[in-house]
Amino acid sequence: MGSTTLEWVKSIEEKFKDTVKSVGAITYEEFSELFGNDEKVHANRIFEIFDKDKSGTVSMGELIDGFRVMIDGSQEEKLKFMFDVADINGNGTIDSDELDIMFASSLKEANIDISDDVYERLIETFMSEADSDDDGMITYEELRDQFKAYPELLPNMTLNIPGLLPAQSKKQTQVGRRSMLNLFNAPINFISWCKNRNNRSNLILLSLFILVNVVIFGEAAYKWRSIGSNWFLVIARGHGATLNFNCSLIVVFVLREFLTYLRSCRFTKFFQIDENIDIHRHIGYIIAFQAVCHTVAHIGNAHHVVKNKNGDFTMLDLLLTNPHLTSLGHPWVAGTAFQSGWMLGLILLLMVLLSMNFVRRQGHFQVFYFSHLLYVVFWGFLLLHGPRFWKFFLLPASLFVYEKVMNLETIRTAFYGGKSYIKEARVLTSKVTHLKITRPPNFDYEPGDYVFIRIPALAKMEWHPFTISSAPEEKETFSLHIRSAGNWTNKLYKFIENQARINDDNVSVAVSGRRKTTVACPNMNNNNLQEEMTQGKPMSEKLQNELKLFEVSIEGPYGTPTRAIFRAEHAVLIGAGIGVTPFASILQSIINRYRLSKQCCPRCEHTWTGVLPPTLMELKKVNFIWINRDHKSFEWFAEMLAQMELEQGEEQGEFDKFFEMEMYMTKELHQNRMRSIALQMALQTLHKSTKKDLLTGLKTRLQSGRPNWDKVFKNIQAQKNGRVEVFFCGAPALSEILERYCAKYDFIYHKESF
């Protein structure tokens, strides 16, 4: 037995002792309590299968034998067990009623709603494919032959009884072991990190950063040691000098205009700057560490000075209350270095603590935002505290002031050529809000860029960044898809939802049949105003007044790592959840560029695209992979994906080879659930016959479970379309996995984590 099997056996034995009440065996009532609600529909049949001696109870031996099949059984044994469970009446065949029970329970578990007609067609398709002799019954042999066409479904099939395996304690043990291993393997991991080509840019930056800090520290330490200063003062001065540099450098990695300019340069092909926020954060931690060393060293020096003065004054006098005891500080405010230093320490402590994830990502973004505005006070005290700080700070401060001036609302509005308003808002599934915002004449952006927006009707002072999900070729508006993940985004979602209730006439029906809420503007009860917007008529004065209630302030656009996509040869776009938004913009832009490059025959009006259009630059192939927790989330960009497939259908040559799409849902239709496996096979069978996915309505089949990245990357490598660059936007946990696979296959990796 493997370690997993032994854990199951031990867990079953403990559960058996806790469950058995009197007769030394489990009754049906006790047995059914072991099952979660999702599995209880088949509890009676499973109990009958486990009860081999037909005694009406299940002994511990029978229980273990039954679960052994699900854990260590062969594929044949697992398939036979699944067949026996589906065969509710035990007559050796599965009829349409029994198939109905299995599929209905699986759809309910997955929270999938389909119409009765589609559901009946699903059962009919599966029956017609599996029932080879057309007798209206599926035998085990027929089911086995049907599964031979889907060999990937069986190996991991298990029965879901969560009460029998203490997964949480097991996970905690694994986490503890992993932490210890990470500690001991840190040197090895760092060497591996250095060898990874995707870390080349970061390695160069790290080397330069360390070199500059060492040189600055060494120069200051040598200067003060050469005049006979004690080691406390030498260390304090060394760290003070490096703090001058680092407190100036940290601002460079949040200069959005400057970074956007760098990303548009060709040198980013060889030198990536994808992790600017991580670099900014790590420099902040280094500043905090150096500030502690600087402070402790100065306290040590103060003790040394007081000791040599034979008690003329105390350390408290020197460090806090009597500025005249020292000349340290800017010449304008000589003697205030200790006082300004304590203020700097306090401000730095607040900024570091309130920027931690437990504050910033747990619904307290405002606390993080407003505490970070203390950087202005921090810099002011630094200019007073360190007489040489201004020399390091001059260039970054100039760039910072330039960006701030350009982002003043008056200048920004004049530069864009007008203000922006919400033209349309929709509440989508999975708590996502879709905003269509009017686009000023001079607001130009690239696919995948992001903007900061402020909606005064929600919060007058809050700015939040969101990726633009529409293509630049759309001239009148630009779109944002905003997932509700914090106070402001939840407030926006509820705000639009409430406006929809006020304007009940503006509720439309989505393609999938579910209701989708659409709002044109607040309190717009006049249908003529609605028609003006939807039909693209010139805005009346009354409509303009209505729209001013939904004014949106914009900062940007700002570039992201996705700007390098059109300089790649083979781009692999991977979006997780709402992380698909930059790729939605890019894919729509690709569609538009293809359409503009189409040629038309003047005689028969046949259109074609003979070669890849030059607007795609170096791009030869695109693989698009979208991963969601549930199937409903694919509705966000269903229309865009359908357009991509339509383009493939029309261009049965170049575009079909140019673009490939894969979609996965990770939460529903679990690959290891017994019932789900049969439903997955039915869905694949229906897709094969109709050439359309039942859940999304697209031609591309929606796959269950997480991608097999080794298999995916191996297939991409085999295509040999030139240099492969992977672009990811999503959760950091998945980013780490993809980065490892990119290192394995020598792919260039770009990430935009959130």
N, C-alpha and C positions, 0 to 999 in steps of 0.2 A: 504494500500500500504506500502511496505517496503521502507527503506531509498534509496535503489538503484533505485527503480521504481520512487520515487519522484524526484531524480536527473535527470533521463531520461526525465520525463515529463517537468521539468523546462527547460532542455536543448532543448527539442523539441519545446517548446513554443518560446524560444529565437531565435532558428534557423528559425522557421516558420515566425516570424516577420521580420527577416533579409532577408528571401528568397522571401516572397510574394511581388509582385511588384504593382499589381493594383486591381485584382478582389476579393481579400480577400480569395483566395484559391491558391493552388500550381498547376501549370500546369506541364505537363510531362517534358518539358525542364528544368524547375526549379527543379523538383523532381530528375531528373537524375544527376543534379549537386551535390546533397547531397552524392552521392555514390562515393566510391573509384573506381579506375580503375578495381580492381579485381571483383567488384560486378556489374558493369554496364551491363554485359551481360544479367542479369536478371531484370534490372531496369524496363523495359516496362511491364513485367508480374506482378511484385510486384505492380506497379502503378495501373494496372487493378484490382488487388485484393483489394487494399486499397480504390479504387474508387467504393464504394458500391452502390451509387446512379447512377452510369454510366453517370455522368455529364461531364466527360472529365477533371475534376479537383479534387484535394484532399483537403478537408477542414482540419482544425486543429484537429477537433474531430475524423475524419476518420483516420488521421495520428496517433493520440494517441491510438485509438482502435487497429489499426494494430500492433503497436509496443507493446501494452499490451500483445498480444498473445506471442510475442517472449521473453518478460521479465517474466511475471507472468502466462503465459498460462500453461495448463496441457500438459502432454506428448502427449495426443491425439490431442490437438489443434496444437501443434508444428509440429507434423508429418503431419497433414492435410495441414498445411500451406506450408510445404516443398513440399508435393505432388502437391499442386496447382501451386507452382512456377515452378516445373519441367514440369508440364503439360502446355506447351507453347501455344498450340492452344486451350486450354480450353475445350476439348471434354470429359474430365473425365477419360482419360487413358494416360499412358506414353508409347510411342513406342520407338523403338531402336534409332531413330534419335534424339528424345528429350533426351534420356539417354546419347547419344553421346555428345550433347551440354553441359550437366551438368558435365560429367566426363572430357571432354577436357578442360573446363575452370578451373576445380579444379586441374588438372595435371599441367596446365600452371601456375596457382597461386603458386603451390608448387615447380615449376621449376624441374619437374620430366620428364625425357625423356625415353620413352619405344618404342620398335619397333611396327610397324603397326600390325604385327601378334599377338603380345602379347596383344596389346590394343583391337583388335577384340575379342580375347579369353576372355578378362576381361568383355566386354559387353555381350558376349554370355553366359558366366557363370552366370552373375547376372540375365540376362533375364530368363535363364532356371530354376534358383532357385526360382525366384520370380513369374514368370508366371505359376501358378499352372495349369491353364486350357489349356495351349499351344496355345493360340490364337494370340500370337505375341504382346500382350498389357498387361500392368501392371495396374490393378485397385488399388484404394486406399485400399480396403480390402486385396488384395494380398500383397501390400507393408507393410501394418500393420502386417500381419501374418509373413512376412519375418523379420521384425524388432524385433519381439518377441524373436528371437534367440540371439539378441544383445541388451539387455536392458540397458547396460552401455553407449550407444552412445547418447541417447536422452536427458537426464535431463538438460544438459548445452548448448543445441543448441540455438544459437542466430544468428541474422543477422548482418553482419559487415558493419556498416556505421560510420566510425570513426569521422566524422564531427559533430555528434550529441551529443557526450559525451566528455567534456573537461577532458580527462584522466590525462593530465599532471598536471593541477592545483590540481586535486583530489589527485594525488600522492604526490605532494609537501605538501599538507595539512596533509596527513597521515604521511609523514616523520617528519614534525614539531611536530605533536602530539606524535609520537613515541619517539622523542628526549626528550620531556618533561617528558613522562612516564618513560623513562630509567633513568632520573635524580632522580625522586622521588622513583623509585623502586630499586635503586642501592643496598641498604642494603639487601633487599629481594633476589635480584639476586645473590649477593655474598654468601648468606647462601645456596641458591640452588646450586650454583657452588661448594661449599664445600661438599655438600651431594652427588654430582655426583661421582660415583665410578671411572669414567674415569679421573677425576681430582685429584685422590688420590696421584699420583706421584708428580704432580705440587704443591699440597697442602703441601706435605712433604718438597719439595724443598723450597717453599715459607716460611714455618715455620722455617726451618733451616737458610735460608738467613736472615730473620728478626732477629732471635735469635743471630746469629753471629755478625750482624751489631750493634745490641743493646749492646752486650757485649764489642765489640771493641770500640764503641763510649763511653760507660760508663767508661771503663778503662782509656781512654785518658782524658776524661772530669774530672774524679776524680783526676787523677794525677796532672793536671794543676790547678785545683781549690784548691787542698790541699796546693799548694805553694803560694796561694794568687793572682792568675791571675784574671783579670777581665772577665766578662761573654762573652764578644766579643771573647777574645782569647780562652776561654774554648770551645765555640761553633766551632770556627775555627779549633782548634786542634782535636776535636771530629770528625768533618766531614773529616778532613785530614786523620785521622786514617782509617775511613771506606773507603775512596777513595783508600788508599793503597791496601785494600783487594779487593774491587770491580773492580778496574782497572786490577787486576791480574786474578780475577775469570772470567771476561768477555771473555777472550781468550779460556777458557776451552770448551765452548759450540760451538766453531768453529774449534776444533781440529778433523778433519774428521777421521783420522786413529784411534785416541783414542775412538771416538764415535762408529766407526765401530766395534772395539773390544768389547765395552760394549754391543752393540746390538747382538753380537754373543754369549754372556754369557746367562746362564739359568736364571739369576736373573731378566732379562728384562720381563720374564713372569709375574712377580709381580710388577716390577718397570719400567714404560715406560719413554722413553726419546725422544718422538716423536716431541716435540716442541722446539728443541734446538735453532733454529733461532729466534723464538719469545722470548725465554728467553734471548738470547744474546741482542736482540733489547731493551727489557724492562730494562735490567741491564744498557744498554747505556743511557736510559732516566733517570734512577736513578742517574747515575754518573753525568749527566748534572745538575740535580737538586742539588745534593750534592756539585758540583763545584760552583754553584751560591751561595749557603749558605756559603760555605767555603770562597769565595771571598768577599761577603758582610760583613761577620764577621771580616775578616782581615782589611777591610776598616774601619769598626767601631773601631777596636783595634788601627789602625793607628791614627784615630782622637783622641782617648783617650790618646795615647802616646804624640802626638804633643801638645795637650792641657796641659799636665803635664810638658812639657819641656819649657813652657813659651815663645814659639815662636822662639826657637833656630833654628828650620828648619820647613819647610812646609810639608803638606801631600804629595805633588807632589815630594818633595825631597826624602821622605821616601819610597814611593810606586814605583817610577820610576827611578830617576836619580842618587842617591847616595847609592850604595851598602854598603859602609862602615858604614852606620847608623844602620845596623842590622847584626846579625850573622846567620840569618836563612838560611837554605839550606844545601846541602851536605858539609861535612868538606873540600872536595877538592875545592869547589867553594863557600866558606862561604860568605854570604851576598847577594847572587843572587836569593834568593827565590822569591822575588816579581817580578823580571824581567822574570824568568822562568815561574812563575805562570801566568803572562799575556800571554806569548806565548802558554802555555797549554790551556788557556781559548779560545784563537783565533783558535787553531787547533781543539779543541773539538767542537766549534761552527760550523766550516766548515764541520767536519765529520758528525755531527748530521743533519744539514740542508740538505746536499747533499746525505744523505741516505734515505730521505723521499720518499714516494711512487711517489709523483709528479715528482721527478727526476728519480728515479730508474726504474719505470715502464712506463715512457712516452717517451721512445726512447732515454734516456740519460744515458744508463748504464755505458758508459765509464767515464762520469763525476763522477758517484758514485764510480766506481772501483778505479780510480786513486786518488780520494780524500781520500778513505779509506786506501790507502797505506801510508798515513800520520801517521798511527799507529806506525811506526818505529820511526819517529821523536817524537811522543807523548811519547812513552816509554823512549826515550833518555832524554827528558826534565824532565820526572817524576823521573828518577834515580838521576838527579841533584837537583831536587826540594825537594824530600822527602828522608831524610837519611835512613828511615826504609822501604822504598818501596821494596828494593831488597829482603828482607826477605820473603815477600809475593809472589814476582814475580819469585823466583828462580825455583820452580817446574814447573809451567805453561810455563815459558820461556824455560826450558829444553825440555819439550815435543814439544813445538812449533819449536824450532831449529831442533830437531830430524826429525820432519815431513818435514820441509823445505829442510834439507839436503837430505833426502830420495827422495824428489821430484825434485832434480836437474836432468836435462835431461840426463847427462852422467850416473849417478848412476841409474836412472829410466830405461834407455835403457838396461843397463847391467843386472839389476834385472829381467826385463821382458824377456830378451834374444833376443832382436831385436827391430826394429822400426816398425811403423804401417803406412799403406797407405790406401787411399780410393780405394777399389776394384770395387765398383759399386755405382752409385748414381741414384736415381729416384725422379722425381718431381710428387707428388701425388696430389689428390684433396684437396681443402680447404687450399692451400698453405702450404703443409707439404712436407718436404724433407726427403727421406729415404736414409741413408748412410749405406753401408756395408764396414766395415773396417777390414783389415787383423789383425788377432789376434796373438800377439807374443806367443811363446811357454809357458812362465811362467805367462801369464796374466790370473789369475783365479778369478772368481767372482761368486756370488750367485744370484739366480733369484730375480729381482727387484732392483739390485744395480744400482748406477749411476756413471758416470765418468765426469771429466772435460776434454774438448778437446780444442786444439788450431790448427788452420789451417793457417800456415804462408802465404799461397797464398792469404788468405782473409785479415788477420790482424796478424801481427807478435807478438803483445803483449797481445791479448785478449784471455782469457780462459772463457769457458761457460759450465755449468753443464747440462747434459742430461741423462735421464734414459736409460739403456740398454734394448732394446726391444726383443732381441733374448735370447734363452735358453743357459745356460752354457754348455750343451751337444754338442752344435755346435762348433767344435774345430777349424775350419779354419778361421772363421770370427766372428765378433759380429756386431749387427745392432743398429742404432739409428734412431728414428723418430722425426724430429725436426719441430715444428710449427713456422711459420714466425710471430714473435710478437715483433720484435725490429730491430734496425739497422743491427746488425750482422746477425741475422737469415734471414732477408729479402735479405741481400747481398748474403748469401749462396744460397738461393732459385734462385735468378736471375743469379748467377754464374753458377749453374748447368743447368739452363734453356738455358743460352747462349752456354754452351758447347754442349748441345743437338742439337742446331741449327747448330753448326759447324760439328757435327757428325750426320748428318741426317739419316745415315744408322742404327743408334742405337735406333731409335724410335720404340717401340713395342706396340702391342695392348693389352689393359687390358682385364680381364675376362668379364667385364661388357660391353665391346664394345667401351668405351671411350679410347682416346689415352693417353698413359702413357709414359712419357719421361724417358729413361734409358741411362746413360752415364757410360762407363767403366773407362776411364781416358781421360785427356785433349788431344785434337788434335790426337786422335787415329783413323786415317783414314785407317790404315793397318788392313784388315780383319783377317789376320793371328794372329795378336796380340789379337784381340777380341776373336778368337777361343781359344787361349791359356788360357785366363782367364775363359771363360764360360765352357770349357771342363775340367778345373782343371789340365791342363798340367803344367809341371815345367816352371817357369818363365824364359824367355830368358833374356839376358843382355840388349837387346833393350827395352824390356817391363819394366824391373826394372828401367831403366833410365827415361822412360815415367812416371812411377808411382811416382818417386821422386818429380814430380811437384805437386803431391797431398799428400804430407807427412802430417801425423796427429800426433801431440804430445798428450799424454794421461797422466792424473793424476787420480789415483784411482786403483781399484774400491772402492767405499764407500758404506757403508750399509745404508739402509732406514728402516722405520718401518715395511716394508713388509717382512723383515727377520724373523719375528715372525710367518709367515703364517703356516709353516710346524710344528710349535709347538702348533697350535690351533687345536681344535677338529672339530669345524664347522666354516669354513671361508667364509665370505661374501665379495666378491671383487666388489667394485663399482668404475668405472672409468667414468669421465666426459670429453668428447672430447679427446684431446691428452693425458689426464691423464690416459689413458688405458695402456700406454707403460709398466709400471712395471708389470701389470697383464698379458700382452702379453707374457713377459718373463716367468712368473710363470706358465701360462697355457701350454706353449710349453714344459716347463720342466716336467710338470705333464704327458703330452703325452709321452715324451721320457722315463720317468720312468716306465710308464705302458707297453710300448712296450718291454722294457728290461726284464720285469717280466713275459712276456707271456710264456705259456707252449704250446708245440706242440706235437700232437699225432704222433708217428713214422709211423703208418699204413695209416691213412687217411689225415694226415697233417692238421687236425683241430687244431686251436689255441684257447686258452682261458686263462682267468685270474681268478682263483678261489677266491682268497682273495686279499685284498688291499696290494700292495707291501710294504715291510718294509721301502723303501726309502721315502715313504710319511709320515713316522714318526707317529705323533699322529692324522693326518688329516683323518677325517671320511666323511666329506661332504663339497662340494664347491658350492656356489651360485655365479654366475658371472652376474653382471648387468652393461651394457654399455649404456651411454646416450650421444647422439650427437644432434647437431642442425639440421643437414640435413642427408639424406640417403646416400649421396656420401661419407661421412666420414667413413662409415663402410667398404669401400673398403680397408682401410689401413691394416686391418688384416683379410680380407675375407678368405684367404687361411688357416690361422691358425684356424679360427672358423670352417671352413669346415672340417678340420682335427679332431677337437674335436667332431663334429657331426658324422663323419665317425667312430670314435672310439666308440661312443655311439651305432651306428648301428651294429658294429661288436660284441660289448660286451653287449648283451641284459640282463645283470645281474648286476654285481657289479658296473661297471662304469656308467651305466645308472642311478643307484641310487645315485652314488657318485657325479655326476656333473649336475647342472642345469644352464641354460642360459636365460637371458632376455635382450632385446634390445629396446631402446626407441629413437624416434626422436622428438625433442621439437618444432622445427620451422615450419616444413611443415605439411600439412594436419591437420590444427588446429582442435581440438576436438569440438570447439564451432561454427565452420563455417558450415552453412547449407549444402553447396555442398560437403564439405569434409566428412561429416557424411555418405552420400550415398556412396562416393568413399571408405571410410574406410570399410563399410560393404561389398562392392564388393571385396576389397582386402582380407578380412577375408574369404569370401566365396570361392574365388579362392584358397587361402591357404588351406582351408579345403579339397578341391577336388584334388589339385596337391601335397599337403604336401611340398610345397616350397614357400618361400616368393618371391613375384614378384620383389621387389626393391633390395633385397640383394642376392637372389639366394640361401639362406640358408634355412634349415628346420625350424629353429626358426622364429616365426612370429615377424616382426618388428612392435612395438606398437607405436601409435601416442600419443603425449602429454607427460607430466611429470609423473613419477611413483607416485602411491598412496602409500606413504611410510608407512602409518599406516597399509594398507592391506598387503604390501610386508613383513613388519617385523612381522606381526601377523602370516602369513603363515610360515615364517622361524622359529618362536618360536614353532609353532605346530609340526615341524618336529622332534624335540627332539633328536638331534644328538650330544648332549653334549654342552660344553661351546661355546657360539657363540661370535666370534670376527669379527668386521666389519673393513675392510681396505678400505680407500678412498684416491683417488688421483684426485684432480681437484680444482675448484674454491673455495675460502674461503666462499662465500655466501652459497653454497650448503653444505659445511662442517658443518656450524653452524646448518643447518636444521637436518642433519644426526646425529649430536651430541645430539641434543634434543631427537630424537627418540630412540637413543641408551640408553640414560638415562631412558627413559620411559619404555623400554623393558628389561633393565638391561643387555644390551650387552656391551662387551668391545669394545672400539673405538680407532682406529689408523688412523691418517691422514698424508697425504703428500701433503700439499697445494702448489700451485705455483701462 
